[in-house]
Amino acid sequence: MPAHYRIELLTNITIQTSANIAFLLKQFGEELSPDYLQKLVDNPLTALFVALDINGRIIGMATMITFHKLDKYKALVEDVVVDERHRRLGIGKELMKAIINKAKELNLDTIHLTSRPERVAANILYQKMGFKKYETNYYKYDLH
């Protein structure tokens, strides 16, 4: 892993980590409150990995949510985002490696993710890392 960043599992939300994540998520079109972030980090079924620069500022993140189905123990990857000023440095790949290693540690059966077609670099990365693309209908039901 390059010396200009490191990957860590986030275990606590501070004012600074919350601000860093809020900045990242705005680039992704999302917003989360510090309280919600802390609940996410405290949830034993969720792992939030972050990429930190040499100053300790969060420059990338990825979330892994684990769940049991009748036949498998699975993970869902969400919110993979790297600060636009730090893209193409391998940070996304290292975040995904951390998720894969955590999934192996937990003895999961599969890892799932979705990615919008316009995120060309991300889609190429996932396929290079061994994720198989499936043609499927993805549905969403909004409750709020």
NORWOFEN-V865225 format. One record per backbone hydrogen bond with DSSP energy under -0.5 kcal/mol. NH is the residue of the N-H (numbers start at 1). CO is the residue of the C=O. If there is no record, write none. Layout:
NH & CO
NH & CO
This chain:
5 & 2
6 & 52
8 & 50
10 & 8
10 & 48
14 & 12
18 & 14
19 & 15
20 & 16
21 & 17
22 & 18
23 & 19
24 & 20
25 & 21
26 & 22
27 & 23
27 & 24
28 & 24
29 & 25
29 & 26
30 & 25
37 & 33
38 & 34
39 & 35
40 & 36
41 & 37
42 & 38
43 & 39
43 & 40
46 & 43
47 & 64
49 & 47
49 & 62
50 & 8
51 & 60
52 & 6
52 & 50
53 & 57
54 & 4
56 & 53
59 & 51
60 & 51
61 & 81
62 & 49
63 & 78
64 & 47
65 & 76
66 & 45
67 & 74
69 & 72
74 & 67
74 & 72
75 & 110
76 & 65
77 & 112
78 & 63
81 & 61
81 & 79
83 & 59
86 & 83
87 & 84
89 & 86
94 & 90
95 & 91
96 & 92
97 & 93
98 & 94
99 & 95
100 & 96
101 & 97
102 & 98
103 & 99
104 & 100
105 & 101
106 & 102
107 & 104
108 & 103
109 & 73
110 & 73
112 & 75
114 & 77
119 & 116
120 & 118
123 & 119
124 & 120
125 & 121
126 & 122
127 & 123
128 & 124
129 & 125
130 & 127
131 & 126
136 & 134
138 & 136
